[in-house]
Amino acid sequence: MQMYLNDSFKAFEFVLQGQLTGEHVKSLEQAWVTATSILNGKDLFIDLSSLTAADAEGIELLYRIVASGARLKAALPPQSEELLRSLGVPVAAPPRRSGRSWVLSLRRMLGSVA
C-alpha cells in the first residue's frame, strides 16, 4: 500500500492506494496517531478511491478513525466499489438532471410555460 498525506490550512487528508493489510495497517495507525497531535481543529479525511482491499484489522482501524471524527471519501470511479460499500461510503454518482428538465425549469422561471 502507498499512503500520501495532504496537509492544508483547513484539512488533513490521507490518500490510500493498494491494499490496507498486515504491516500497512500499523503504518496507517502510526501516521493517524501522529496526525491527531497536529490537527488543531482541522478536518480529517481518508481518501479510499484507490484502495483495492483491506483485511479485518484494516477495516477495524478505518472504523476507529471514523469514530474519532474523520470522514471517508472516494472519487468516482473507485478502485473497489464492494470495499467502499462495506465501509458505508456511497459509490453511486448523484443522478444527473436531463437537459430537458433544465430547459423546462428555465421556461417556468421565465413564465413561458404555465
C-alpha positions as CSV (number, residue, x, y, z in Angstrom):
1,M,0.0,0.0,0.0
2,Q,1.1,3.5,-0.7
3,M,0.0,6.4,1.6
4,Y,0.1,10.1,0.8
5,L,-0.5,12.9,3.2
6,N,-2.1,16.2,2.2
7,D,-2.0,19.0,4.8
8,S,-3.8,22.2,4.1
9,F,-5.0,25.2,6.1
10,K,-8.4,23.6,6.8
11,A,-7.9,19.9,6.4
12,F,-5.6,17.0,6.7
13,E,-6.0,14.1,4.3
14,F,-4.7,10.5,4.0
15,V,-4.8,9.1,0.5
16,L,-4.6,5.3,0.5
17,Q,-3.7,3.3,-2.6
18,G,-3.5,-0.5,-2.8
19,Q,-4.2,-3.0,0.0
20,L,-4.6,-2.0,3.6
21,T,-3.4,-5.2,5.1
22,G,-0.7,-6.5,7.5
23,E,2.1,-4.1,8.3
24,H,0.4,-1.4,6.3
25,V,-2.4,-1.2,8.9
26,K,0.2,-0.5,11.6
27,S,1.8,2.2,9.3
28,L,-1.6,3.9,8.9
29,E,-2.3,3.7,12.6
30,Q,1.0,5.3,13.5
31,A,0.5,8.0,10.9
32,W,-3.0,8.7,12.2
33,V,-1.9,8.9,15.8
34,T,0.9,11.3,14.8
35,A,-1.5,13.4,12.7
36,T,-4.0,13.8,15.5
37,S,-1.4,15.6,17.6
38,I,-1.1,18.3,14.9
39,L,-4.6,18.7,13.6
40,N,-5.5,21.7,15.7
41,G,-9.2,21.7,14.7
42,K,-8.6,20.7,11.0
43,D,-11.0,18.3,9.4
44,L,-9.5,14.8,8.8
45,F,-10.3,12.9,5.6
46,I,-9.4,9.4,4.4
47,D,-9.5,9.1,0.6
48,L,-10.2,5.5,-0.3
49,S,-10.6,6.0,-4.1
50,S,-7.6,3.8,-4.9
51,L,-7.9,1.3,-2.0
52,T,-8.3,-2.1,-3.5
53,A,-8.7,-4.3,-0.4
54,A,-8.5,-4.3,3.4
55,D,-8.1,-7.1,5.9
56,A,-10.1,-7.3,9.1
57,E,-7.6,-5.2,11.0
58,G,-7.5,-2.6,8.3
59,I,-11.3,-2.2,8.3
60,E,-11.4,-2.1,12.1
61,L,-8.8,0.7,12.0
62,L,-10.8,2.7,9.5
63,Y,-13.9,2.3,11.8
64,R,-11.8,3.6,14.7
65,I,-10.6,6.6,12.7
66,V,-14.1,7.4,11.6
67,A,-15.4,7.1,15.2
68,S,-12.8,9.7,16.2
69,G,-14.3,12.2,13.7
70,A,-12.6,11.6,10.4
71,R,-14.6,11.3,7.2
72,L,-14.1,8.7,4.5
73,K,-14.3,9.9,0.9
74,A,-13.8,8.4,-2.6
75,A,-13.7,9.9,-6.0
76,L,-15.6,8.1,-8.7
77,P,-15.0,5.6,-10.1
78,P,-13.3,3.9,-7.1
79,Q,-10.9,1.0,-7.4
80,S,-13.2,-1.2,-5.3
81,E,-16.9,-0.4,-5.1
82,E,-17.5,-3.5,-2.9
83,L,-15.0,-2.4,-0.3
84,L,-16.3,1.1,-0.2
85,R,-19.9,-0.2,0.2
86,S,-18.8,-2.4,3.1
87,L,-17.4,0.7,4.8
88,G,-20.6,2.7,4.2
89,V,-19.1,5.0,1.6
90,P,-21.6,5.9,-1.2
91,V,-20.3,4.9,-4.6
92,A,-23.1,5.9,-6.9
93,A,-22.8,9.2,-8.6
94,P,-25.6,11.6,-7.9
95,P,-28.3,11.4,-10.5
96,R,-27.8,13.8,-13.4
97,R,-30.6,16.1,-14.4
98,S,-31.6,15.8,-18.0
99,G,-31.2,18.8,-20.3
100,R,-34.9,18.8,-20.9
101,S,-35.8,19.2,-17.2
102,W,-33.3,22.1,-17.1
103,V,-35.0,23.7,-20.1
104,L,-38.4,23.3,-18.6
105,S,-37.3,24.8,-15.3
106,L,-35.8,27.8,-17.1
107,R,-39.1,28.2,-19.1
108,R,-41.1,28.1,-15.9
109,M,-38.8,30.7,-14.3
110,L,-39.2,33.0,-17.3
111,G,-43.0,32.4,-17.4
112,S,-43.2,30.8,-20.8
113,V,-44.7,27.6,-19.6
114,A,-47.7,27.6,-17.1
